[in-house]
């Protein structure tokens, strides 16, 4: 699991550890720079085949990240790398500068760094280390820092960021608007980010997470008790396997969970087949389907174990492929929302949820919403806070949290990086936001969301907390998509087919409880 903590929490944790060390923060700087140098050395060996003689350029701002970069550069220079520091400020970290110069590194002051000499150094680099801004920096790069970021964007060097890609919003993952060219760039795009002590939220939150590259968390001695609960976390395969519900010798179909599905209709018949199939193949004890005759016949032909018609359920999946103007399916959705059971609400059922909340017609069960960015924008408009799809994509955490707080539901905002956002403000005691990026871009295909809804419904029916259900379902859906794709195009039914094999591989090494 990758855990990300807010910047102010990390600073407090660093101060608490430093207070008990003979050299205080200097010891933490030494640990951080050693970890950073190891990663940069690995990248040099990958790119240039060696550390000795490899060309490293440091982009150095005035904060502690610039100091970490300088000290790491000194360690690499001592191993024979050709290290050049490009200063974006006249107030760079003095001890780090002294260490780099002692080790034989070269330093270009701000004017030279922003000019031809700096661009030439970046163009000749094997690895560039981004130490322009740290967790205390404002989003967006300006002045010499923006010029250096533009030179990096135009070059071909491997980029290693210190703690965060400079210019991104550390707390929200927002990315500043602006052109990216050889003249300047508002932020840095990294191939690898070395998170010192713990990850920071921007590394897991879209759209900035796409700029972080591979995230390496380097321990520097921070204590879990000082850090407390994370603001954002990402489950790994072992975390998913440990939390996934499995039957025991005394289980029956009802104890495993009965999933009710209201999906599809006369127009989108495939959604019914995909959602029920995903629930069946992801391990539901039983699946019920409510819908018109045409999708019902298709569901029964494809999945004979699915039971048509009303009856007892432990969770509902509502809305995949449901036309909001379909009165028959609309009646089923409204009736299900009035029950006191968990509801996974997708696509065509989202408007009905808003109406049910306004009318006091939603039952007492918990609710999980599954919108994509466009659906979330429309939902927020219904809730009285209009916005566009572009607004959601630019600040997804902000908008997902707004919808969660307005509805009291967990919001699963689908995307290349999917966010699972519980209601309630961030802070001490808050449930962490979950961020999952387990899939392939090929999952952006018709019917993929119908499959996800069915998988999440299985977990909701099994009694999992809906934030857990959303994160686990997203992870398994992504893994199944990657398995079905094998690097190329896929279709939604192939994702359904891959679910049992993916789950078997996940669970085979985890002992039963």
RAJO-V551378 format. One record per residue. N is the residue number from 1. RES is the residue in one letter. PHI is phi in whole degrees, -180 to 180 (* if undefined). PSI is psi in whole degrees, -180 to 180 (999 if undefined). OMEGA is omega in degrees with one decimal (none if undefined). Layout:
BEGIN
n:N res:RES phi:PHI psi:PSI omega:OMEGA
n:N res:RES phi:PHI psi:PSI omega:OMEGA
END
This chain:
BEGIN
n:1 res:X phi:* psi:137 omega:172.4
n:2 res:X phi:-101 psi:124 omega:179.1
n:3 res:X phi:-111 psi:135 omega:179.5
n:4 res:X phi:-118 psi:134 omega:-177.7
n:5 res:X phi:-119 psi:149 omega:-179.2
n:6 res:X phi:-63 psi:152 omega:-173.8
n:7 res:X phi:-60 psi:-41 omega:-178.2
n:8 res:X phi:-68 psi:-33 omega:176.6
n:9 res:X phi:-65 psi:-41 omega:-179.6
n:10 res:X phi:-65 psi:-43 omega:179.5
n:11 res:X phi:-60 psi:-42 omega:178.9
n:12 res:X phi:-65 psi:-41 omega:178.8
n:13 res:X phi:-65 psi:-39 omega:178.2
n:14 res:X phi:-64 psi:-43 omega:179.5
n:15 res:X phi:-65 psi:-37 omega:179.5
n:16 res:X phi:-65 psi:-41 omega:178.5
n:17 res:X phi:-70 psi:-44 omega:-177.5
n:18 res:X phi:-61 psi:-33 omega:-179.0
n:19 res:X phi:-62 psi:-24 omega:-179.4
n:20 res:X phi:-100 psi:7 omega:-178.8
n:21 res:X phi:-106 psi:144 omega:-178.4
n:22 res:X phi:-57 psi:-40 omega:-178.9
n:23 res:X phi:-103 psi:12 omega:174.4
n:24 res:X phi:58 psi:-134 omega:-176.6
n:25 res:X phi:-63 psi:-24 omega:179.0
n:26 res:X phi:-60 psi:-35 omega:178.0
n:27 res:X phi:-67 psi:-40 omega:178.0
n:28 res:X phi:-66 psi:-38 omega:176.6
n:29 res:X phi:-62 psi:-42 omega:179.0
n:30 res:X phi:-63 psi:-42 omega:178.6
n:31 res:X phi:-65 psi:-44 omega:-178.1
n:32 res:X phi:-65 psi:-45 omega:-177.4
n:33 res:X phi:-68 psi:-34 omega:177.0
n:34 res:X phi:-65 psi:-43 omega:178.6
n:35 res:X phi:-64 psi:-42 omega:179.5
n:36 res:X phi:-64 psi:-43 omega:179.8
n:37 res:X phi:-62 psi:-37 omega:178.4
n:38 res:X phi:-63 psi:-45 omega:-178.7
n:39 res:X phi:-67 psi:-44 omega:179.2
n:40 res:X phi:-63 psi:-39 omega:176.7
n:41 res:X phi:-61 psi:-40 omega:177.3
n:42 res:X phi:-64 psi:-40 omega:178.7
n:43 res:X phi:-68 psi:-39 omega:176.4
n:44 res:X phi:-61 psi:-44 omega:178.8
n:45 res:X phi:-63 psi:-34 omega:179.6
n:46 res:X phi:-71 psi:-41 omega:-174.8
n:47 res:X phi:-84 psi:-48 omega:-172.7
n:48 res:X phi:-107 psi:-8 omega:-179.6
n:49 res:X phi:84 psi:0 omega:-176.1
n:50 res:X phi:-167 psi:163 omega:169.9
n:51 res:X phi:-93 psi:-48 omega:-179.8
n:52 res:X phi:-61 psi:122 omega:-179.9
n:53 res:X phi:87 psi:-9 omega:176.6
n:54 res:X phi:-69 psi:149 omega:-177.0
n:55 res:X phi:-101 psi:121 omega:-179.2
n:56 res:X phi:-120 psi:132 omega:174.1
n:57 res:X phi:-116 psi:131 omega:177.7
n:58 res:X phi:-104 psi:126 omega:171.1
n:59 res:X phi:-95 psi:115 omega:-165.4
n:60 res:X phi:-119 psi:119 omega:171.2
n:61 res:X phi:-96 psi:-167 omega:-174.0
n:62 res:X phi:-93 psi:0 omega:-175.8
n:63 res:X phi:-98 psi:-169 omega:-177.4
n:64 res:X phi:-69 psi:-28 omega:177.0
n:65 res:X phi:-64 psi:-38 omega:174.0
n:66 res:X phi:-64 psi:-39 omega:176.6
n:67 res:X phi:-64 psi:-42 omega:176.9
n:68 res:X phi:-60 psi:-42 omega:179.2
n:69 res:X phi:-63 psi:-42 omega:-179.4
n:70 res:X phi:-65 psi:-45 omega:179.4
n:71 res:X phi:-66 psi:-39 omega:175.7
n:72 res:X phi:-64 psi:-40 omega:177.2
n:73 res:X phi:-61 psi:-38 omega:177.4
n:74 res:X phi:-63 psi:-42 omega:178.3
n:75 res:X phi:-63 psi:-41 omega:179.6
n:76 res:X phi:-71 psi:-38 omega:177.3
n:77 res:X phi:-63 psi:-37 omega:177.9
n:78 res:X phi:-65 psi:-21 omega:178.0
n:79 res:X phi:-95 psi:7 omega:174.0
n:80 res:X phi:99 psi:4 omega:175.9
n:81 res:X phi:-74 psi:149 omega:174.4
n:82 res:X phi:-90 psi:108 omega:-171.2
n:83 res:X phi:-113 psi:128 omega:176.5
n:84 res:X phi:-124 psi:128 omega:176.7
n:85 res:X phi:-100 psi:127 omega:175.2
n:86 res:X phi:-105 psi:115 omega:-174.3
n:87 res:X phi:-89 psi:129 omega:177.6
n:88 res:X phi:-96 psi:2 omega:-176.0
n:89 res:X phi:-154 psi:151 omega:175.6
n:90 res:X phi:-77 psi:-7 omega:-174.9
n:91 res:X phi:-112 psi:46 omega:179.2
n:92 res:X phi:-69 psi:163 omega:-175.6
n:93 res:X phi:-59 psi:108 omega:-173.1
n:94 res:X phi:-62 psi:-48 omega:178.9
n:95 res:X phi:-60 psi:-37 omega:178.6
n:96 res:X phi:-67 psi:-41 omega:176.7
n:97 res:X phi:-61 psi:-45 omega:179.9
n:98 res:X phi:-62 psi:-42 omega:-179.9
n:99 res:X phi:-64 psi:-42 omega:-179.5
n:100 res:X phi:-65 psi:-44 omega:-179.8
n:101 res:X phi:-64 psi:-40 omega:178.3
n:102 res:X phi:-61 psi:-34 omega:-178.3
n:103 res:X phi:-83 psi:-2 omega:178.1
n:104 res:X phi:97 psi:11 omega:178.4
n:105 res:X phi:-76 psi:160 omega:-179.8
n:106 res:X phi:-106 psi:144 omega:-178.7
n:107 res:X phi:-126 psi:127 omega:173.4
n:108 res:X phi:-109 psi:122 omega:179.4
n:109 res:X phi:-68 psi:173 omega:-167.7
n:110 res:X phi:-55 psi:-47 omega:-177.5
n:111 res:X phi:-63 psi:-45 omega:179.9
n:112 res:X phi:-69 psi:-35 omega:-179.0
n:113 res:X phi:-63 psi:-36 omega:-178.0
n:114 res:X phi:-83 psi:-6 omega:-176.1
n:115 res:X phi:-103 psi:-157 omega:-174.7
n:116 res:X phi:-62 psi:-37 omega:-178.4
n:117 res:X phi:-64 psi:-41 omega:179.0
n:118 res:X phi:-66 psi:-44 omega:179.4
n:119 res:X phi:-64 psi:-37 omega:178.7
n:120 res:X phi:-65 psi:-40 omega:179.3
n:121 res:X phi:-64 psi:-43 omega:178.8
n:122 res:X phi:-64 psi:-42 omega:-179.5
n:123 res:X phi:-64 psi:-27 omega:-178.8
n:124 res:X phi:-95 psi:-2 omega:-173.2
n:125 res:X phi:-76 psi:145 omega:167.5
n:126 res:X phi:-84 psi:-42 omega:-179.9
n:127 res:X phi:-135 psi:134 omega:172.7
n:128 res:X phi:-109 psi:133 omega:177.9
n:129 res:X phi:-106 psi:120 omega:-178.2
n:130 res:X phi:-90 psi:103 omega:173.9
n:131 res:X phi:-123 psi:35 omega:-175.4
n:132 res:X phi:-72 psi:-51 omega:-178.5
n:133 res:X phi:-130 psi:153 omega:176.2
n:134 res:X phi:-115 psi:-156 omega:-175.7
n:135 res:X phi:-72 psi:-14 omega:178.9
n:136 res:X phi:-95 psi:-1 omega:-176.7
n:137 res:X phi:-77 psi:151 omega:175.1
n:138 res:X phi:-75 psi:148 omega:177.6
n:139 res:X phi:-60 psi:142 omega:178.4
n:140 res:X phi:93 psi:139 omega:177.3
n:141 res:X phi:-100 psi:147 omega:-177.6
n:142 res:X phi:-137 psi:161 omega:173.5
n:143 res:X phi:59 psi:-137 omega:-177.3
n:144 res:X phi:-62 psi:-36 omega:179.6
n:145 res:X phi:-60 psi:-42 omega:178.7
n:146 res:X phi:-67 psi:-38 omega:177.7
n:147 res:X phi:-64 psi:-44 omega:179.4
n:148 res:X phi:-65 psi:-41 omega:177.8
n:149 res:X phi:-63 psi:-37 omega:176.6
n:150 res:X phi:-65 psi:-40 omega:177.6
n:151 res:X phi:-63 psi:-39 omega:178.3
n:152 res:X phi:-66 psi:-42 omega:179.7
n:153 res:X phi:-61 psi:-32 omega:-179.3
n:154 res:X phi:-83 psi:-16 omega:-177.6
n:155 res:X phi:-92 psi:-177 omega:-177.7
n:156 res:X phi:-119 psi:15 omega:-176.9
n:157 res:X phi:-74 psi:153 omega:169.9
n:158 res:X phi:-70 psi:136 omega:-175.6
n:159 res:X phi:-115 psi:126 omega:176.0
n:160 res:X phi:-116 psi:118 omega:179.4
n:161 res:X phi:-92 psi:144 omega:175.4
n:162 res:X phi:-90 psi:110 omega:174.7
n:163 res:X phi:74 psi:-53 omega:179.9
n:164 res:X phi:-148 psi:152 omega:170.1
n:165 res:X phi:-67 psi:122 omega:-173.9
n:166 res:X phi:-60 psi:137 omega:177.2
n:167 res:X phi:102 psi:-18 omega:178.5
n:168 res:X phi:-80 psi:158 omega:177.0
n:169 res:X phi:-80 psi:113 omega:-170.4
n:170 res:X phi:-63 psi:-35 omega:-174.7
n:171 res:X phi:-87 psi:-30 omega:-172.5
n:172 res:X phi:-115 psi:-15 omega:-176.8
n:173 res:X phi:79 psi:9 omega:177.1
n:174 res:X phi:-70 psi:150 omega:179.7
n:175 res:X phi:-120 psi:127 omega:-178.1
n:176 res:X phi:-65 psi:145 omega:177.1
n:177 res:X phi:-76 psi:155 omega:177.4
n:178 res:X phi:148 psi:157 omega:-179.4
n:179 res:X phi:-70 psi:149 omega:174.2
n:180 res:X phi:-118 psi:109 omega:-179.7
n:181 res:X phi:-152 psi:-173 omega:-177.1
n:182 res:X phi:-67 psi:-20 omega:-178.9
n:183 res:X phi:-79 psi:-40 omega:-179.9
n:184 res:X phi:-169 psi:168 omega:175.2
n:185 res:X phi:-152 psi:144 omega:-178.1
n:186 res:X phi:-78 psi:-12 omega:179.3
n:187 res:X phi:-159 psi:169 omega:-178.6
n:188 res:X phi:-103 psi:139 omega:171.9
n:189 res:X phi:-102 psi:119 omega:-176.9
n:190 res:X phi:-102 psi:152 omega:169.4
n:191 res:X phi:-88 psi:-32 omega:179.0
n:192 res:X phi:-141 psi:138 omega:171.4
n:193 res:X phi:-120 psi:127 omega:177.2
n:194 res:X phi:-96 psi:105 omega:-180.0
n:195 res:X phi:-85 psi:118 omega:-173.1
n:196 res:X phi:-91 psi:116 omega:179.3
n:197 res:X phi:88 psi:-51 omega:178.2
n:198 res:X phi:-163 psi:158 omega:175.2
n:199 res:X phi:-69 psi:156 omega:174.8
n:200 res:X phi:-107 psi:152 omega:-172.5
n:201 res:X phi:-53 psi:-37 omega:-176.7
n:202 res:X phi:-60 psi:-22 omega:-179.4
n:203 res:X phi:-75 psi:-19 omega:-177.3
n:204 res:X phi:-114 psi:-9 omega:-174.3
n:205 res:X phi:-104 psi:131 omega:175.0
n:206 res:X phi:-75 psi:155 omega:0.1
n:207 res:X phi:-84 psi:-9 omega:-175.2
n:208 res:X phi:-65 psi:-28 omega:-178.6
n:209 res:X phi:-58 psi:-27 omega:178.3
n:210 res:X phi:-71 psi:-16 omega:179.9
n:211 res:X phi:-95 psi:-7 omega:-173.5
n:212 res:X phi:-85 psi:-22 omega:-175.4
n:213 res:X phi:66 psi:-149 omega:178.0
n:214 res:X phi:-74 psi:131 omega:-177.9
n:215 res:X phi:-99 psi:124 omega:175.7
n:216 res:X phi:-114 psi:117 omega:178.3
n:217 res:X phi:-91 psi:119 omega:-177.2
n:218 res:X phi:-108 psi:119 omega:179.7
n:219 res:X phi:-70 psi:136 omega:175.4
n:220 res:X phi:-127 psi:14 omega:175.2
n:221 res:X phi:99 psi:11 omega:176.8
n:222 res:X phi:-69 psi:144 omega:-175.1
n:223 res:X phi:-95 psi:135 omega:179.6
n:224 res:X phi:-55 psi:-37 omega:-179.2
n:225 res:X phi:-65 psi:-33 omega:177.8
n:226 res:X phi:-74 psi:-33 omega:-179.5
n:227 res:X phi:-77 psi:-37 omega:-178.9
n:228 res:X phi:71 psi:-160 omega:-177.5
n:229 res:X phi:-69 psi:144 omega:179.4
n:230 res:X phi:-73 psi:158 omega:172.2
n:231 res:X phi:-81 psi:-35 omega:-179.7
n:232 res:X phi:-140 psi:145 omega:174.8
n:233 res:X phi:-144 psi:154 omega:178.2
n:234 res:X phi:-126 psi:125 omega:-179.4
n:235 res:X phi:-78 psi:138 omega:170.9
n:236 res:X phi:-95 psi:179 omega:-177.0
n:237 res:X phi:-59 psi:-42 omega:-179.4
n:238 res:X phi:-65 psi:-36 omega:178.3
n:239 res:X phi:-66 psi:-41 omega:178.8
n:240 res:X phi:-64 psi:-46 omega:-178.2
n:241 res:X phi:-62 psi:-40 omega:-177.8
n:242 res:X phi:-68 psi:-27 omega:-175.9
n:243 res:X phi:-98 psi:-13 omega:-173.9
n:244 res:X phi:-72 psi:131 omega:-178.7
n:245 res:X phi:-70 psi:137 omega:178.5
n:246 res:X phi:-131 psi:146 omega:-179.9
n:247 res:X phi:-71 psi:157 omega:173.9
n:248 res:X phi:-114 psi:-178 omega:-180.0
n:249 res:X phi:-65 psi:-17 omega:-179.0
n:250 res:X phi:-104 psi:6 omega:-177.0
n:251 res:X phi:-73 psi:150 omega:167.0
n:252 res:X phi:-132 psi:-180 omega:-173.5
n:253 res:X phi:-63 psi:-29 omega:-179.2
n:254 res:X phi:-78 psi:-40 omega:179.2
n:255 res:X phi:-70 psi:-27 omega:177.5
n:256 res:X phi:-76 psi:-24 omega:176.2
n:257 res:X phi:116 psi:127 omega:176.8
n:258 res:X phi:-104 psi:122 omega:-178.8
n:259 res:X phi:-101 psi:124 omega:172.2
n:260 res:X phi:-96 psi:136 omega:-175.3
n:261 res:X phi:-125 psi:125 omega:168.8
n:262 res:X phi:-116 psi:102 omega:-174.1
n:263 res:X phi:-145 psi:154 omega:175.5
n:264 res:X phi:68 psi:-168 omega:-178.0
n:265 res:X phi:169 psi:-161 omega:-177.3
n:266 res:X phi:-63 psi:-30 omega:-176.8
n:267 res:X phi:-86 psi:-49 omega:-175.0
n:268 res:X phi:-113 psi:74 omega:-176.7
n:269 res:X phi:-69 psi:-31 omega:-177.1
n:270 res:X phi:-64 psi:-30 omega:-179.1
n:271 res:X phi:-61 psi:-37 omega:179.0
n:272 res:X phi:-66 psi:-42 omega:179.7
n:273 res:X phi:-65 psi:-43 omega:-176.9
n:274 res:X phi:-70 psi:-45 omega:-177.2
n:275 res:X phi:-67 psi:-44 omega:179.0
n:276 res:X phi:-70 psi:-37 omega:178.3
n:277 res:X phi:-65 psi:-42 omega:178.5
n:278 res:X phi:-63 psi:-42 omega:178.8
n:279 res:X phi:-64 psi:-40 omega:179.2
n:280 res:X phi:-64 psi:-47 omega:-173.6
n:281 res:X phi:-81 psi:-15 omega:176.3
n:282 res:X phi:-88 psi:-1 omega:170.8
n:283 res:X phi:109 psi:20 omega:176.0
n:284 res:X phi:-63 psi:146 omega:173.4
n:285 res:X phi:-67 psi:-36 omega:177.7
n:286 res:X phi:-160 psi:151 omega:177.5
n:287 res:X phi:-126 psi:129 omega:172.4
n:288 res:X phi:-107 psi:147 omega:177.6
n:289 res:X phi:-128 psi:134 omega:174.1
n:290 res:X phi:-118 psi:125 omega:178.7
n:291 res:X phi:178 psi:174 omega:179.9
n:292 res:X phi:-64 psi:172 omega:-173.3
n:293 res:X phi:-62 psi:-42 omega:-174.7
n:294 res:X phi:-63 psi:-55 omega:177.2
n:295 res:X phi:-65 psi:-31 omega:178.5
n:296 res:X phi:-62 psi:-44 omega:179.2
n:297 res:X phi:-64 psi:-39 omega:179.6
n:298 res:X phi:-68 psi:-40 omega:178.0
n:299 res:X phi:-62 psi:-46 omega:-178.2
n:300 res:X phi:-65 psi:-36 omega:179.5
n:301 res:X phi:-70 psi:-36 omega:-177.4
n:302 res:X phi:-86 psi:-37 omega:-176.6
n:303 res:X phi:-130 psi:82 omega:-174.2
n:304 res:X phi:-63 psi:-19 omega:179.6
n:305 res:X phi:-78 psi:-14 omega:178.2
n:306 res:X phi:-72 psi:135 omega:-177.0
n:307 res:X phi:-98 psi:118 omega:178.1
n:308 res:X phi:-81 psi:150 omega:174.6
n:309 res:X phi:99 psi:171 omega:-175.9
n:310 res:X phi:-74 psi:165 omega:179.0
n:311 res:X phi:161 psi:-174 omega:-176.5
n:312 res:X phi:-67 psi:131 omega:173.3
n:313 res:X phi:-136 psi:158 omega:175.7
n:314 res:X phi:-108 psi:-9 omega:172.0
n:315 res:X phi:-164 psi:151 omega:178.2
n:316 res:X phi:-111 psi:142 omega:165.6
n:317 res:X phi:-110 psi:117 omega:-170.2
n:318 res:X phi:-124 psi:127 omega:165.2
n:319 res:X phi:111 psi:-18 omega:179.4
n:320 res:X phi:-58 psi:123 omega:177.3
n:321 res:X phi:68 psi:15 omega:179.5
n:322 res:X phi:-90 psi:123 omega:175.3
n:323 res:X phi:-73 psi:124 omega:-179.9
n:324 res:X phi:-57 psi:-20 omega:179.1
n:325 res:X phi:-91 psi:2 omega:179.7
n:326 res:X phi:-82 psi:105 omega:-174.3
n:327 res:X phi:-67 psi:-39 omega:-179.3
n:328 res:X phi:-63 psi:-49 omega:178.9
n:329 res:X phi:-70 psi:-33 omega:176.4
n:330 res:X phi:-61 psi:-40 omega:176.9
n:331 res:X phi:-63 psi:-41 omega:178.1
n:332 res:X phi:-63 psi:-42 omega:-179.9
n:333 res:X phi:-63 psi:-47 omega:-178.2
n:334 res:X phi:-64 psi:-40 omega:179.1
n:335 res:X phi:-65 psi:-40 omega:179.9
n:336 res:X phi:-67 psi:-41 omega:179.5
n:337 res:X phi:-62 psi:-28 omega:-179.2
n:338 res:X phi:-77 psi:-13 omega:-179.5
n:339 res:X phi:-79 psi:158 omega:-178.8
n:340 res:X phi:-93 psi:52 omega:178.5
n:341 res:X phi:-130 psi:160 omega:177.5
n:342 res:X phi:-60 psi:141 omega:178.4
n:343 res:X phi:-127 psi:127 omega:172.4
n:344 res:X phi:-99 psi:112 omega:-167.7
n:345 res:X phi:-111 psi:120 omega:-174.5
n:346 res:X phi:-126 psi:155 omega:163.1
n:347 res:X phi:43 psi:-110 omega:-172.6
n:348 res:X phi:-66 psi:-13 omega:179.1
n:349 res:X phi:-93 psi:-8 omega:-177.5
n:350 res:X phi:-63 psi:-44 omega:177.2
n:351 res:X phi:-61 psi:-36 omega:179.9
n:352 res:X phi:-66 psi:-34 omega:177.7
n:353 res:X phi:-64 psi:-45 omega:179.8
n:354 res:X phi:-59 psi:-43 omega:179.0
n:355 res:X phi:-65 psi:-43 omega:-179.5
n:356 res:X phi:-62 psi:-41 omega:178.5
n:357 res:X phi:-64 psi:-43 omega:-179.4
n:358 res:X phi:-65 psi:-33 omega:-177.4
n:359 res:X phi:-92 psi:0 omega:-175.8
n:360 res:X phi:69 psi:26 omega:-175.0
n:361 res:X phi:-103 psi:9 omega:174.8
n:362 res:X phi:-89 psi:132 omega:179.3
n:363 res:X phi:-67 psi:-173 omega:-174.2
n:364 res:X phi:-88 psi:-1 omega:179.5
n:365 res:X phi:-73 psi:156 omega:177.5
n:366 res:X phi:-71 psi:160 omega:-174.7
n:367 res:X phi:-130 psi:139 omega:174.8
n:368 res:X phi:-125 psi:125 omega:179.4
n:369 res:X phi:-100 psi:143 omega:-177.5
n:370 res:X phi:-123 psi:58 omega:-179.4
n:371 res:X phi:-84 psi:154 omega:160.0
n:372 res:X phi:-91 psi:-179 omega:-171.1
n:373 res:X phi:-60 psi:-42 omega:-179.8
n:374 res:X phi:-66 psi:-41 omega:178.7
n:375 res:X phi:-67 psi:-36 omega:178.3
n:376 res:X phi:-67 psi:-39 omega:177.2
n:377 res:X phi:-61 psi:-43 omega:178.5
n:378 res:X phi:-66 psi:-39 omega:179.0
n:379 res:X phi:-62 psi:-44 omega:179.6
n:380 res:X phi:-65 psi:-34 omega:174.9
n:381 res:X phi:-62 psi:-42 omega:176.7
n:382 res:X phi:-64 psi:-32 omega:-178.2
n:383 res:X phi:-85 psi:1 omega:174.3
n:384 res:X phi:97 psi:9 omega:177.5
n:385 res:X phi:-128 psi:78 omega:-173.7
n:386 res:X phi:-61 psi:144 omega:174.2
n:387 res:X phi:-160 psi:172 omega:179.4
n:388 res:X phi:-109 psi:168 omega:177.9
n:389 res:X phi:-58 psi:-40 omega:179.8
n:390 res:X phi:-61 psi:-38 omega:178.4
n:391 res:X phi:-63 psi:-43 omega:179.5
n:392 res:X phi:-64 psi:-44 omega:-178.0
n:393 res:X phi:-68 psi:-29 omega:178.9
n:394 res:X phi:-77 psi:-33 omega:-177.3
n:395 res:X phi:-137 psi:65 omega:-172.5
n:396 res:X phi:-63 psi:-40 omega:-179.6
n:397 res:X phi:-62 psi:-45 omega:-179.3
n:398 res:X phi:-58 psi:-45 omega:-175.7
n:399 res:X phi:-76 psi:-36 omega:176.3
n:400 res:X phi:-65 psi:-39 omega:178.8
n:401 res:X phi:-67 psi:-36 omega:178.6
n:402 res:X phi:-63 psi:-43 omega:179.3
n:403 res:X phi:-68 psi:-38 omega:178.9
n:404 res:X phi:-63 psi:-44 omega:-178.9
n:405 res:X phi:-69 psi:-35 omega:-178.0
n:406 res:X phi:-73 psi:-31 omega:-175.1
n:407 res:X phi:-106 psi:-15 omega:-173.7
n:408 res:X phi:73 psi:11 omega:-177.8
n:409 res:X phi:-102 psi:157 omega:166.0
n:410 res:X phi:-75 psi:134 omega:-179.6
n:411 res:X phi:-111 psi:120 omega:173.8
n:412 res:X phi:-103 psi:103 omega:-178.0
n:413 res:X phi:-92 psi:109 omega:-174.0
n:414 res:X phi:-74 psi:146 omega:177.0
n:415 res:X phi:174 psi:-176 omega:175.9
n:416 res:X phi:-56 psi:-41 omega:163.9
n:417 res:X phi:-111 psi:118 omega:-176.5
n:418 res:X phi:-95 psi:133 omega:177.6
n:419 res:X phi:-104 psi:139 omega:173.4
n:420 res:X phi:-118 psi:109 omega:-168.1
n:421 res:X phi:-119 psi:112 omega:175.7
n:422 res:X phi:-77 psi:160 omega:174.2
n:423 res:X phi:-70 psi:158 omega:179.4
n:424 res:X phi:109 psi:147 omega:-178.1
n:425 res:X phi:-71 psi:153 omega:172.6
n:426 res:X phi:-68 psi:156 omega:178.9
n:427 res:X phi:139 psi:-172 omega:-177.4
n:428 res:X phi:-58 psi:130 omega:178.0
n:429 res:X phi:84 psi:-5 omega:-179.3
n:430 res:X phi:-75 psi:150 omega:174.8
n:431 res:X phi:-73 psi:131 omega:-177.5
n:432 res:X phi:-64 psi:149 omega:166.9
n:433 res:X phi:-70 psi:141 omega:174.9
n:434 res:X phi:-103 psi:142 omega:-179.6
n:435 res:X phi:-133 psi:116 omega:-178.4
n:436 res:X phi:-121 psi:136 omega:179.2
n:437 res:X phi:-140 psi:61 omega:-171.6
n:438 res:X phi:-99 psi:-7 omega:-170.4
n:439 res:X phi:-99 psi:-163 omega:179.6
n:440 res:X phi:-122 psi:149 omega:175.8
n:441 res:X phi:-58 psi:-20 omega:178.1
n:442 res:X phi:-67 psi:-14 omega:176.9
n:443 res:X phi:-70 psi:-11 omega:176.1
n:444 res:X phi:-76 psi:74 omega:-176.0
n:445 res:X phi:-144 psi:156 omega:-177.7
n:446 res:X phi:-58 psi:135 omega:177.1
n:447 res:X phi:91 psi:-13 omega:-178.6
n:448 res:X phi:-61 psi:-41 omega:179.0
n:449 res:X phi:-67 psi:-31 omega:176.4
n:450 res:X phi:-64 psi:-39 omega:177.6
n:451 res:X phi:-65 psi:-46 omega:179.0
n:452 res:X phi:-57 psi:-44 omega:-179.3
n:453 res:X phi:-59 psi:-42 omega:179.1
n:454 res:X phi:-64 psi:-41 omega:179.6
n:455 res:X phi:-65 psi:-46 omega:-179.9
n:456 res:X phi:-63 psi:-36 omega:178.2
n:457 res:X phi:-61 psi:-36 omega:176.4
n:458 res:X phi:-58 psi:-44 omega:-177.1
n:459 res:X phi:-71 psi:-37 omega:176.5
n:460 res:X phi:-65 psi:-41 omega:179.5
n:461 res:X phi:-68 psi:-27 omega:178.4
n:462 res:X phi:-78 psi:-5 omega:174.7
n:463 res:X phi:98 psi:9 omega:179.4
n:464 res:X phi:-71 psi:149 omega:167.8
n:465 res:X phi:-53 psi:141 omega:-171.8
n:466 res:X phi:-70 psi:-26 omega:173.4
n:467 res:X phi:-66 psi:-41 omega:175.1
n:468 res:X phi:-65 psi:-44 omega:179.9
n:469 res:X phi:-59 psi:-43 omega:179.8
n:470 res:X phi:-64 psi:-45 omega:-177.9
n:471 res:X phi:-69 psi:-45 omega:-179.9
n:472 res:X phi:-66 psi:-43 omega:179.5
n:473 res:X phi:-63 psi:-40 omega:178.0
n:474 res:X phi:-63 psi:-43 omega:-178.9
n:475 res:X phi:-62 psi:-47 omega:-177.9
n:476 res:X phi:-68 psi:-39 omega:175.3
n:477 res:X phi:-59 psi:-44 omega:179.1
n:478 res:X phi:-65 psi:-43 omega:179.0
n:479 res:X phi:-65 psi:-39 omega:177.6
n:480 res:X phi:-66 psi:-38 omega:176.3
n:481 res:X phi:-63 psi:-43 omega:178.5
n:482 res:X phi:-64 psi:-41 omega:179.2
n:483 res:X phi:-65 psi:-42 omega:-179.2
n:484 res:X phi:-70 psi:-32 omega:-177.9
n:485 res:X phi:-75 psi:-44 omega:-174.0
n:486 res:X phi:52 psi:33 omega:176.8
n:487 res:X phi:94 psi:0 omega:-178.4
n:488 res:X phi:-133 psi:-172 omega:-177.4
n:489 res:X phi:-60 psi:153 omega:176.8
n:490 res:X phi:-143 psi:170 omega:171.8
n:491 res:X phi:-128 psi:161 omega:-169.0
n:492 res:X phi:-62 psi:-36 omega:-178.8
n:493 res:X phi:-65 psi:-30 omega:176.5
n:494 res:X phi:-67 psi:-32 omega:176.6
n:495 res:X phi:-67 psi:-42 omega:176.0
n:496 res:X phi:-59 psi:-46 omega:-177.7
n:497 res:X phi:-63 psi:-30 omega:-177.1
n:498 res:X phi:-80 psi:-13 omega:-173.1
n:499 res:X phi:-59 psi:-50 omega:-177.4
n:500 res:X phi:-60 psi:-42 omega:-178.6
n:501 res:X phi:-66 psi:-41 omega:179.2
n:502 res:X phi:-65 psi:-44 omega:179.3
n:503 res:X phi:-66 psi:-39 omega:177.9
n:504 res:X phi:-61 psi:-44 omega:179.0
n:505 res:X phi:-64 psi:-38 omega:178.7
n:506 res:X phi:-67 psi:-42 omega:-168.5
n:507 res:X phi:-90 psi:-14 omega:-169.7
n:508 res:X phi:-65 psi:-27 omega:-178.2
n:509 res:X phi:-99 psi:6 omega:-178.3
n:510 res:X phi:-104 psi:118 omega:-178.7
n:511 res:X phi:-67 psi:150 omega:176.3
n:512 res:X phi:-71 psi:150 omega:-178.6
n:513 res:X phi:-89 psi:999 omega:none
END
